[in-house]
Amino acid sequence: MSPHLLRLTTAGLVFSTLLFVAGCTSVSLKSTKDPAAVRKIDRLFVLINQGETDNQKWSNELIEHFRKSLTNAPVRLEFSIVSPLELDERVHDAKIKQFNADAVLVVRVTTFVVSEYGGYPTIMYDVSLFDPEVKKRLWRGSVNNSGGTALMSRRMREMAEAIVSQLRKDGFL
C-alpha cells in the first residue's frame, strides 16, 4: 500500500469514528415509586433546574419535548426554569400554588461530567415527583443522559420520552 493511500485510509477511519461518536446518544432511566401514592395527575407543574450549566436552550428543548410527549394525555402542564442567580427558590412555590398543581415534577442536574479524553458530556439528572400539599415524594428517577453536544435536542427528547413513558407505566399519567 502506498504511503498516500495509507494516509487517506487512516484519515477516513478517523473521520468515520468521529462521526459515529458524535452521532451516539444514550439515555437511561431507573426509577422507584411509592405504591400507596399512585394516582392519575390532571395538573402537572414541571420545575427544571439545570444547575450551574444554566443552559436555557437545553431547558427550553426539554420543555418542548415534554409537551410533545404529553399531547395525547389529558394533563394540563405548567413549566418553570430555575435560574442559578435566584437567591430564593421559593418563588416557584407561588407559581405552583397559583397553578393549583396535583403534582410537581422536579428535573435537576446532579452531575455533569466530560470524559478525560475530551469526549461528549454525561449529565446525570434526579427526577422527582412530589405531592405539593403534603410535600411527599411520590416517584423518583435517575436519568443518565450522554452523547454528543451537537445532539442535545435529541438527548432532551429521549429524556422527556423516557420520563413520560415511565410515569405512564407507573400509573401517574
PyMOL commands that set and color helices and strands:
alter all, ss='L'
color gray80, all
select helices_A, chain A and resi 3-22+35-37+51-53+56-69+91-99+149-169
alter helices_A, ss='H'
color red, helices_A
select strands_A, chain A and resi 25-33+43-49+76-81+103-114+121-131+136-147
alter strands_A, ss='S'
color yellow, strands_A
deselect
rebuild
show_as cartoon
